[in-house]
């Protein structure tokens, strides 16, 4: 396990996790330019399916390492950091692009999309979904986010729209994807529905949604497996008696 203990100064700048992040970023910067194609130009650069697979995986493993470092650091805070939110959103977008353009990928990449979604997209979606739920609490309404609410909604919408192509009954990740899709659809409905239509006046106070500010710290540390999505689905804000959409 990574040791994410505080530094002697009380901060995290000198912590092992911070050093891991800096080393990871330095390693990424040292890679040849061809291995760091921007996402918006990757699909228009004439790469073969196998080359696309390689470049996508290199980027995803890099982002996932940053994501895990951010998660370790966030265990001592009550908020999702701006860098964690940005990393999660970027990781989700890379997987979404691969799903949308799956006909451009190699046979191996096409058949491993479910693994990429389970390993990279769902953890990212979990952080982004939690951020949307936090906006139902007054404590988080005025925060300046690194990723806009609209961007998060669009990213999660693309993911849920393509999940069905990845699994069938009997598949190993069937339950995981079913739980995740159900919860994400519920969160998206809440996010795009005006508060007045949710039969509330303004936003939900912490006491109404059943999560005080301190509770988010523990909630945010659950693993992004099937249990995470089941527990998130039990959140009072997603219960049918509070939302009839």
C-alpha positions as CSV (number, residue, x, y, z in Angstrom):
1,X,0.0,0.0,0.0
2,X,1.1,3.6,-0.6
3,X,2.0,5.5,2.6
4,X,0.1,8.8,2.4
5,X,1.0,10.0,5.9
6,X,1.4,13.7,6.5
7,X,4.7,15.5,6.3
8,X,6.2,17.0,9.5
9,X,4.9,20.4,8.5
10,X,1.3,19.2,8.6
11,X,0.8,19.3,4.9
12,X,1.1,16.8,2.1
13,X,3.6,18.5,-0.2
14,X,6.4,16.3,1.1
15,X,4.4,13.1,1.4
16,X,5.3,9.9,-0.4
17,X,2.1,10.2,-2.4
18,X,2.9,13.7,-3.5
19,X,6.4,12.5,-4.6
20,X,4.8,9.6,-6.5
21,X,2.6,12.1,-8.4
22,X,5.6,14.3,-9.2
23,X,7.6,11.4,-10.4
24,X,4.7,10.2,-12.5
25,X,4.3,13.6,-14.1
26,X,8.1,13.8,-14.8
27,X,8.0,10.3,-16.3
28,X,5.2,11.3,-18.6
29,X,6.9,14.5,-19.6
30,X,10.0,12.5,-20.6
31,X,8.1,10.3,-23.0
32,X,8.5,10.8,-26.8
33,X,6.0,13.2,-28.2
34,X,4.4,10.5,-30.4
35,X,3.3,8.7,-27.2
36,X,1.5,11.7,-25.9
37,X,-0.9,12.6,-28.7
38,X,-3.6,14.9,-27.5
39,X,-7.1,13.3,-27.2
40,X,-8.7,15.7,-29.7
41,X,-6.1,14.9,-32.5
42,X,-5.4,11.2,-31.7
43,X,-8.1,9.8,-33.9
44,X,-7.1,12.0,-36.9
45,X,-3.4,11.2,-36.9
46,X,-3.5,8.2,-39.2
47,X,-2.5,5.6,-36.5
48,X,-3.2,2.0,-37.1
49,X,-5.7,0.2,-34.7
50,X,-2.8,-1.3,-32.7
51,X,-1.1,2.0,-32.4
52,X,-4.3,3.6,-31.2
53,X,-4.6,0.8,-28.6
54,X,-1.1,1.4,-27.3
55,X,-1.4,5.2,-27.1
56,X,-4.8,5.0,-25.4
57,X,-3.5,2.5,-22.8
58,X,-0.4,4.5,-22.1
59,X,-2.5,7.6,-21.4
60,X,-5.0,5.6,-19.3
61,X,-2.3,4.0,-17.1
62,X,-0.7,7.4,-16.6
63,X,-4.1,9.0,-15.6
64,X,-5.0,6.1,-13.4
65,X,-1.7,6.4,-11.5
66,X,-2.5,10.1,-10.9
67,X,-6.0,9.2,-10.0
68,X,-4.9,6.7,-7.3
69,X,-2.4,9.2,-5.9
70,X,-5.2,11.8,-5.6
71,X,-7.5,9.3,-4.0
72,X,-4.8,8.5,-1.4
73,X,-4.3,12.2,-0.6
74,X,-8.1,12.9,-0.4
75,X,-8.4,10.4,2.4
76,X,-7.4,13.2,4.8
77,X,-9.8,15.8,3.3
78,X,-13.5,16.3,3.1
79,X,-13.6,17.4,-0.5
80,X,-12.8,16.0,-4.0
81,X,-9.8,18.1,-5.0
82,X,-9.8,20.0,-8.2
83,X,-6.9,17.9,-9.6
84,X,-8.8,14.7,-8.7
85,X,-11.9,15.9,-10.5
86,X,-9.9,16.9,-13.6
87,X,-8.0,13.6,-13.7
88,X,-11.3,11.7,-13.3
89,X,-13.0,13.6,-16.1
90,X,-10.0,13.2,-18.5
91,X,-9.8,9.5,-17.8
92,X,-13.5,9.1,-18.4
93,X,-13.3,11.0,-21.7
94,X,-10.5,8.8,-23.0
95,X,-12.6,5.7,-22.4
96,X,-15.7,7.3,-23.8
97,X,-13.8,8.1,-27.0
98,X,-12.7,4.5,-27.3
99,X,-16.2,3.3,-26.9
100,X,-17.6,5.7,-29.4
101,X,-14.9,4.8,-32.0
102,X,-14.6,1.2,-31.1
103,X,-14.8,0.3,-34.8
104,X,-11.4,1.9,-35.2
105,X,-9.8,-0.3,-32.6
106,X,-8.0,-3.6,-32.9
107,X,-9.9,-6.9,-32.1
108,X,-8.1,-7.1,-28.8
109,X,-9.0,-3.6,-27.8
110,X,-12.6,-4.1,-28.9
111,X,-13.0,-7.2,-26.8
112,X,-11.2,-5.6,-23.8
113,X,-13.4,-2.5,-23.7
114,X,-15.4,-3.9,-20.7
115,X,-12.2,-4.2,-18.8
116,X,-11.2,-0.7,-19.6
117,X,-14.6,0.6,-18.5
118,X,-14.5,-1.4,-15.2
119,X,-10.9,-0.4,-14.5
120,X,-10.8,3.2,-15.6
121,X,-14.2,4.7,-16.5
122,X,-16.3,3.5,-13.5
123,X,-13.8,4.7,-10.9
124,X,-13.7,8.1,-12.7
125,X,-17.5,8.1,-13.0
126,X,-17.8,7.4,-9.3
127,X,-15.9,10.5,-8.4
128,X,-17.8,12.6,-10.9
129,X,-21.1,11.3,-9.7
130,X,-20.3,12.0,-6.1
131,X,-19.5,15.5,-7.1
132,X,-22.9,15.9,-8.8
133,X,-24.6,14.6,-5.6
134,X,-22.6,17.1,-3.5
135,X,-24.3,19.9,-5.4
136,X,-27.5,18.8,-3.9
137,X,-26.1,20.1,-0.6
138,X,-25.8,23.8,0.3
139,X,-22.3,23.2,1.4
140,X,-21.0,22.7,-2.1
141,X,-23.2,25.0,-4.2
142,X,-20.8,27.9,-4.4
143,X,-17.6,26.0,-5.1
144,X,-15.6,26.8,-8.3
145,X,-15.1,23.4,-9.9
146,X,-12.2,22.4,-12.1
147,X,-14.7,20.6,-14.4
148,X,-18.0,22.2,-15.1
149,X,-21.3,20.6,-14.2
150,X,-22.3,20.4,-17.8
151,X,-19.1,18.6,-18.7
152,X,-19.7,16.0,-16.0
153,X,-23.3,15.5,-17.1
154,X,-22.2,15.0,-20.7
155,X,-19.4,12.6,-19.8
156,X,-21.6,10.5,-17.6
157,X,-24.3,10.5,-20.2
158,X,-22.0,9.2,-22.9
159,X,-20.8,6.4,-20.6
160,X,-24.3,5.3,-19.6
161,X,-25.4,5.4,-23.3
162,X,-22.7,2.9,-24.3
163,X,-22.7,0.6,-21.3
164,X,-25.2,-1.8,-22.8
165,X,-22.8,-2.9,-25.6
166,X,-20.3,-4.1,-23.1
167,X,-22.2,-6.8,-21.1
168,X,-24.8,-9.5,-21.3
169,X,-26.4,-11.7,-18.6
170,X,-23.8,-14.1,-17.4
171,X,-20.8,-11.9,-18.0
172,X,-18.4,-11.4,-15.1
173,X,-19.0,-7.7,-14.8
174,X,-22.8,-7.9,-15.5
175,X,-23.9,-7.0,-12.0
176,X,-21.3,-4.2,-11.7
177,X,-22.4,-2.6,-15.0
178,X,-26.1,-3.0,-14.2
179,X,-25.7,-1.4,-10.8
180,X,-23.5,1.4,-12.1
181,X,-25.8,2.2,-15.0
182,X,-28.9,2.3,-12.8
183,X,-27.3,4.7,-10.3
184,X,-25.7,6.9,-12.9
185,X,-29.0,7.3,-14.7
186,X,-30.7,8.3,-11.4
187,X,-28.0,10.8,-10.6
188,X,-28.2,12.3,-14.1
189,X,-32.0,12.6,-13.8
190,X,-31.6,14.5,-10.6
191,X,-28.8,16.7,-12.0
192,X,-30.8,17.8,-15.1
193,X,-34.2,18.2,-13.4
194,X,-35.0,21.6,-11.9
195,X,-35.2,21.6,-8.1
196,X,-38.9,22.7,-8.2
197,X,-39.8,19.5,-10.0
198,X,-38.1,17.5,-7.3
199,X,-40.6,18.8,-4.8
200,X,-38.1,20.8,-2.8
201,X,-37.5,24.5,-2.2
202,X,-34.0,25.2,-3.3
203,X,-31.3,22.6,-2.7
204,X,-31.3,19.8,-0.2
205,X,-29.6,20.6,3.2
206,X,-27.1,18.0,4.5
207,X,-29.6,16.8,7.1
208,X,-32.3,16.2,4.4
209,X,-30.1,14.0,2.2
210,X,-28.7,12.1,5.1
211,X,-25.0,13.1,4.7
212,X,-23.3,15.7,6.8
213,X,-20.1,17.2,5.5
214,X,-17.9,14.9,7.5
215,X,-19.8,11.8,6.2
216,X,-18.6,12.5,2.6
217,X,-15.0,11.8,3.7
218,X,-15.8,8.2,4.5
219,X,-18.3,7.8,1.7
220,X,-15.7,8.9,-0.8
221,X,-13.3,6.1,0.2
222,X,-15.4,3.1,-0.9
223,X,-14.0,1.0,-3.6
224,X,-15.7,1.5,-7.0
225,X,-16.9,-2.1,-7.2
226,X,-20.5,-3.4,-7.3
227,X,-20.9,-2.6,-3.5
228,X,-20.0,1.0,-4.1
229,X,-22.7,1.4,-6.7
230,X,-25.2,-0.5,-4.5
231,X,-24.4,1.7,-1.5
232,X,-24.6,4.9,-3.6
233,X,-27.9,3.7,-5.0
234,X,-29.2,3.6,-1.4
235,X,-28.4,7.3,-0.9
236,X,-31.5,9.1,0.4
237,X,-31.4,11.6,-2.5
238,X,-31.8,8.7,-5.0
239,X,-34.7,7.1,-3.1
240,X,-38.0,7.1,-4.9
241,X,-39.9,8.7,-2.1
242,X,-37.7,11.8,-2.5
243,X,-37.6,11.8,-6.2
244,X,-40.5,10.8,-8.4
245,X,-38.9,11.5,-11.8
